[in-house]
Amino acid sequence: MTRNKTHALWLASAFVILGTALAVSSLPANAQSAPTAAPQSQKIIKTEFIVQQMLLQSLQVHSLTDMRALLTFSYSPGLQEKMQKIFNAGGYQYGDKVVVWYRQGTTVALKIKGKPSKKK
């Protein structure tokens, strides 16, 4: 074999070995493993946000302290009906201030409190 073919063969085999190692390391260790924390044990956080956009299934907000931090909260099943009524009445508009209660590490709003602005 020529020198270029030998180098190409070594390079190709290195990529195959690397790809196999990455694929194996990304697989879960055990499908039967217990969850890391029960949802009930997670701390509930109350934070004030500014509304970016309200959709039927979610609320997109950004933080008062970091305007670049954009979050999208989906509604919990208990909150869905209340948010549907607010949405039908015009919903939250850009710039409205809301307080959102959610569990730490999740993006599901448990409670949302704020005054929707009048529809223009």
N, C-alpha and C positions, 0 to 999 in steps of 0.2 A: 504494500500500500504506500501511497505517497504521503508526505508529511501533512498536507492540507486535509486529506481524507481522514487521517488518524486523529488530528485535532478536532475535526467535525464530529467524529464518532465519540470521542471523549466528552465533548461539550453536550451532545445529544443525550448521552447516558447520564451525565450529571443533572440535566434538566428533568429527566424521567425520575431519578432517585429523589431529587428535591421535591418534585410534584407529588410523588407518592408519600413522602414524609409529611408534607403539609396537609394532604388529604386525610391521612391517618390521625394526625394531631387535632384536626378540627372535628372529628367524630366524638359524640358524647361517650364518656367512659362507661356509664351504666344507664340504660333506659329506665330502670326501676328506681333510680335514686330519689330520695325524698326532696321536696321543695326546700329552698334555702330558708324561707321565712313564711309563716302563715300570714295572709293578708290582714287578719284582724290584729296582729301584733305590731304592724307597722304604725309609725307615728303619723297622726293627721296634722297637716300643715295648713295654716291660714295665711294667704298672701294677697296683697292688693296688686292689681294689674290694670293696664289700659287696653281697651278692646281694639283690636286691629280689624277683625271681621267676624261676624256671626254667621254660621251656617246651620242648617237644620239638624245635623248630627254632631256638630262640634263648635267650639269657640276658640278663635285664634287671638292670642293676647301677647303683649310684651311687658316686661318688668318695668317698674317705675325707676329702679336703680340702674338697670342696664338696658338701654333702648335697643340694643342689638340682639338681646335674648328673646327670641320669638318662640312661644309655646302654643301647642294646639291641644286643648282638652276635649275629650269626648265626654258625654254625659253618662252618669250612672243610671241604671234602670229606674230608680226612684225619682230622679231629676228630669227624666226624658219628657214627661207630660207637662211639667211646669215650663220647661224651655220651649216646648212646642207652642204653648199659649203665648209666651213672650215673643217668639218668632212671628206668629200670626198677627200680633198687634204691632209689628214693625221692628221688633228686636233691638238688640244693642247696636249702636252705630259706632263708627270710628271715633275714638277719643273718649268714650264713656269709661268711667272708672268702675271696676267690679272687684269684689273680694271672692276668692275661690278657695274652697276647702278641698284638699286632695291628700291621698296617702303618699308618704315619702317614696320616691322612686317610681311612681306611676303617673300617668297622664289622664286619669279618669276623675272628673270633677264630682265630688260628693254633694256639694252645696255651692250655689252661686248667689251672691247678693249684690245688688246694685240697681240704680235707677236708669231704666232705658230712656234715652233722649227721645224727644218728639220726632216723628217721621216728617221729613221735609217735603 
